[in-house]
Amino acid sequence: MNNQNEKLLREFIRKNIVSGMIAEERRRHKEELPVRLFVRSLIEQIKDEQYLSTLHEAKDKANPHPNTGINKLRDAIRKAKPSIKSKYQQLTTDPEQRKSFTNHFLTAMVRLFDELDALNAQGGEPEDVKSDFNAPGGSNELSAPPEDISSADMSADIGDDGDLNSILEQIDIDISDDVESNDIVSDEIEGEKNAENDKNKTQAQKDFDKKSDMDQKRKDFGAGVDGDTTGRNQSFDAFNLVQSYFSDAYLDLNNPEDQEMFKKWGLYNVKLLLDKYEDELNNEIQAPNIENPS
């Protein structure tokens, strides 16, 4: 075969065979690209989740925060997360249920911190009575009655004969009413009757009474907050499960700065946590639309 024929053959193969193979390869690559990207995104997502799940735990242990309140908060949230997530993500019928859950839960957190602060204030340092008692010019004796009131005056006020009925009449006490209001025997009998009635109740009646009592507690929990009652009830259950994690950690703190950081960042992080759980429910990865090549 001379050079001219070989050149023509090469040109024919390039135009009619090789170019077709290249076009077919490009078409196949174009069709496979969305699938490749989809699989790659799943792999990256799994890697990110595994990394984040270990990152926070390792960070908490290896890199404590400069503020004690934040360290205590981290521990409380770590314990509370499973219960909050489980209760929140069970609410899938209507987004309003989850919105109600969030509003009630955050309101309960604010109310908890307010209540703890009030209790801390009531348990403040007692007055230094001893120092006043031993101060110069003070006395270690109990105060005497006012000097202008004599024992004779006191006797005259309760009657000359000192009779008990006379005294009671002057201070307007009805003996019969007092006896009736403190009838211990009657109270014991009434308690025994109630116990007997409870014993005779069927399990269904006991369950109904328990449910009625729980409904009232849930109404009290949701007072002042509007929203779906299913979300409110679920929030009530979740809060009861995790409340002690936050209150125990907060009550361990005596430094005002630690307490303020715990409260401020606690509310903020719980809100972020609930937003994250909402995104997990709504952020399902959509598969690419791949056309049938035939």
Secondary structure as UniProt FT lines:
FT   HELIX           3..13
FT   HELIX           14..18
FT   HELIX           19..62
FT   HELIX           68..89
FT   HELIX           95..122
FT   HELIX           129..133
FT   TURN            136..137
FT   TURN            147..148
FT   HELIX           151..157
FT   TURN            160..161
FT   HELIX           164..170
FT   TURN            171..172
FT   HELIX           175..181
FT   HELIX           184..200
FT   HELIX           203..221
FT   TURN            222..224
FT   HELIX           229..251
FT   HELIX           256..282
//
